[in-house]
Amino acid sequence: MAIDGYTRTSTREQHLDRGIHEIQNFCREQKMELVNIFTDQQTGKNFNRPRYTVLIEDVLREGDILIVTELDRLGRNKKDTMEQIRLLQDMGIRLMVLELPTTLMDMSKLDNMMARLMMETINNMMLELYASMAQAELEKKEKRQKEGVAMKKQRGEWDDYGRPAAISEERFDAEFSRVIAKEITPTELRRELGLSSTTFYRYRKKYLEKHPNILQAEE
């Protein structure tokens, strides 16, 4: 029997240390001989992860134990996560999730078959519950991100989502003052700045909101 751990983060900017230390500390306290901890820095939406694939296909064998700190470190998609749990069960791998109560994790000391069956049923229910919570949290996070992007687009603050601002508001304001002074027409300025009509009039709207007393020059 071998004991391995697995943890992951969604991005490389996040640190793996916490999950690694939790698994190491648990094994130390329980006097369990930890062989290795496999890590990925990749989304939990699916299981197409290099180190997890190695763990499942080449490392784990019947009778082994796999330790994860939280179920969402294993995966965030409920359907896929439950399929992985069933795969581990079919392989004869014991999954230990540290966020679950200890009494639900450790069924090895139960001799009575009925008691063991009841505990296994409860354990599976808890796993499904936590998988549902992990997916719900992912969906909520994605919803907040989409709403945030939509609001930034609406405000014209698109810089940090991959498309740089066409021009700074400060420069536009300085250049648009030439239109106010009737030194140049709006169309001429738009072409000079290389802006689309939509972008130009979005900046123009912001300018007029900041200077409500200015009478806009006609084209």
C-alpha angles and dihedrals in degrees: 000000000000128000119215133171132214132196137157144183126213095234138024089243090067120081125242093200098095095055093043093050093047092055093044093048093048092052091046092051093045092044090237118154106236114205102188145334117227118206139190131184097207141104119290092218091099140007098244092118124134101225095039089052091052090048094052099038103035111018116036118078134179111292094024124127124229117198125199125173096220132007092240088061085065093046145321101213106088098209095047093042093053089048089054091049090052089047090054090049091050089050090053092246118148112222117208117193110192095205090062119086111271093237089061094048101050114059096147094096095057111102099177108089094212092050090049092050091050092049091048090052091050090046092053091049090052091049091051091048093051091045089053090050092050092052092045090053091050092049091048091050092050091048091052091048093051091047090049092050091048091052092048090051090050091051092043092243097134099136099106097046099069103277114088120224111269091228136346117263089235092058093044091051091051092048094043090057085073088062090050089051088050091238090127137010121248091246092052091049092048091053092045091053092044094234129150117240092252093052094043094052092045090057090042091054091052091049093053091046088056092045105036094162095059116102106224117235115241121240 
